[in-house]
Amino acid sequence: MKKMYIVAIIMIIASVVIFISATGDVSSYSNFTEASSSKSSVKVVGELSKDKEIVYDPIVNPNYFSFTMKDNEGREEKVVLLQAKPKDFERAESIVLTGTFNNDQEFVATDIVTKCPSKYTDEELQLRTS
């Protein structure tokens, strides 16, 4: 077999593997109700419950951060993130968590993405476009 055919077959196999691994993470958002009945990791979108306690003490444990989040259905749950608190977390407009519920009925997040407010207000944008 020619070297060109071997290289082409390897490239095709690598492309298929990359495609399968990239599509494996594509999932839709769910809420806490669906997440509590799921055994696998899910993505939950919501917002910070600003009237509830936020626990983060980097001196005691820099990889423990807990807060309460309200999903899009209005259900509030305690969330534990075993990472450092994200910068400007309290200013986030929305939060996307990836994780599962544990036996203590806490949502344990393995990944967090926050959407921060725009640094431009609507009034500033109108002035700049005029």
PLY file of the C-alpha trace (Angstrom):
ply
format ascii 1.0
element vertex 130
property float x
property float y
property float z
element edge 129
property int vertex1
property int vertex2
end_header
0.00 0.00 0.00
1.30 3.43 -0.88
2.21 5.89 1.83
-0.29 8.37 0.38
-3.20 5.96 0.97
-2.10 5.30 4.56
-1.85 9.02 5.31
-5.29 9.62 3.74
-6.89 6.84 5.83
-5.32 8.19 9.03
-6.57 11.71 8.22
-10.11 10.42 7.61
-10.12 8.48 10.89
-8.80 11.52 12.78
-11.48 13.71 11.23
-14.24 11.31 12.28
-12.90 11.11 15.84
-12.70 14.92 16.13
-16.23 15.31 14.73
-17.68 12.76 17.17
-15.95 14.31 20.17
-17.08 17.83 19.18
-20.73 16.84 18.80
-20.74 14.87 22.05
-20.75 18.08 24.14
-23.64 19.72 22.29
-26.60 19.68 24.61
-29.66 21.74 25.29
-30.27 23.69 28.45
-32.46 22.22 31.16
-33.77 23.39 34.51
-33.25 22.18 38.07
-36.31 19.92 37.92
-34.95 18.03 34.92
-31.44 18.02 36.39
-32.60 16.45 39.66
-33.96 13.43 37.81
-30.96 13.08 35.48
-27.98 10.89 36.32
-25.73 12.52 33.74
-24.27 16.01 33.62
-26.65 18.72 32.40
-26.49 22.44 31.63
-28.75 24.71 33.67
-29.21 28.38 32.88
-30.45 30.94 35.37
-29.52 33.94 37.47
-27.96 34.58 40.85
-30.36 34.90 43.79
-28.82 38.10 45.15
-30.75 37.99 48.42
-29.22 34.62 49.40
-25.82 33.92 50.97
-22.68 33.64 48.84
-19.94 31.58 50.48
-16.34 31.98 49.34
-13.36 32.16 51.68
-10.11 31.72 49.74
-8.08 31.50 52.95
-10.06 28.50 54.26
-10.63 26.74 50.91
-9.89 28.53 47.61
-11.66 25.78 45.65
-15.06 25.94 47.37
-17.67 28.44 46.25
-21.39 28.17 46.96
-24.37 30.34 46.09
-28.07 30.09 45.29
-29.28 30.25 41.71
-32.77 30.63 40.29
-33.38 28.77 37.02
-35.63 30.05 34.21
-38.61 28.22 35.75
-38.17 30.08 39.07
-36.82 27.16 41.13
-33.99 28.11 43.48
-31.24 25.65 44.43
-27.96 25.77 46.30
-25.01 25.42 43.93
-21.54 24.26 44.91
-18.65 25.02 42.58
-15.37 23.31 43.42
-13.33 26.08 41.85
-12.45 29.66 42.66
-15.17 32.29 42.46
-15.31 33.87 38.98
-14.32 37.51 38.69
-17.25 39.98 38.89
-19.61 37.10 39.65
-22.15 39.30 41.43
-22.55 41.46 38.31
-23.45 38.53 36.04
-26.71 38.88 34.10
-27.04 35.15 33.60
-25.22 31.98 34.62
-24.81 28.67 32.79
-23.81 25.73 34.98
-22.73 22.26 33.96
-23.06 19.59 36.63
-25.27 17.16 38.57
-27.14 16.90 41.84
-25.35 15.06 44.66
-26.87 13.02 47.50
-27.25 16.13 49.66
-29.52 17.63 46.98
-26.99 20.30 46.10
-26.20 21.02 42.48
-22.46 20.42 42.10
-21.17 22.41 39.14
-18.10 21.28 37.24
-18.12 24.28 34.90
-19.57 27.79 35.03
-20.03 30.46 32.38
-21.25 33.93 33.32
-22.69 36.56 31.01
-21.63 39.95 32.26
-23.47 43.16 31.43
-22.32 45.17 28.47
-19.87 47.91 29.28
-21.89 50.22 27.04
-25.35 51.41 27.95
-28.05 51.87 25.32
-27.66 55.64 25.56
-23.91 55.46 24.87
-24.50 53.19 21.89
-27.01 55.63 20.40
-24.58 58.53 20.82
-21.76 56.60 19.16
-23.88 55.57 16.15
-25.26 59.11 15.61
0 1
1 2
2 3
3 4
4 5
5 6
6 7
7 8
8 9
9 10
10 11
11 12
12 13
13 14
14 15
15 16
16 17
17 18
18 19
19 20
20 21
21 22
22 23
23 24
24 25
25 26
26 27
27 28
28 29
29 30
30 31
31 32
32 33
33 34
34 35
35 36
36 37
37 38
38 39
39 40
40 41
41 42
42 43
43 44
44 45
45 46
46 47
47 48
48 49
49 50
50 51
51 52
52 53
53 54
54 55
55 56
56 57
57 58
58 59
59 60
60 61
61 62
62 63
63 64
64 65
65 66
66 67
67 68
68 69
69 70
70 71
71 72
72 73
73 74
74 75
75 76
76 77
77 78
78 79
79 80
80 81
81 82
82 83
83 84
84 85
85 86
86 87
87 88
88 89
89 90
90 91
91 92
92 93
93 94
94 95
95 96
96 97
97 98
98 99
99 100
100 101
101 102
102 103
103 104
104 105
105 106
106 107
107 108
108 109
109 110
110 111
111 112
112 113
113 114
114 115
115 116
116 117
117 118
118 119
119 120
120 121
121 122
122 123
123 124
124 125
125 126
126 127
127 128
128 129
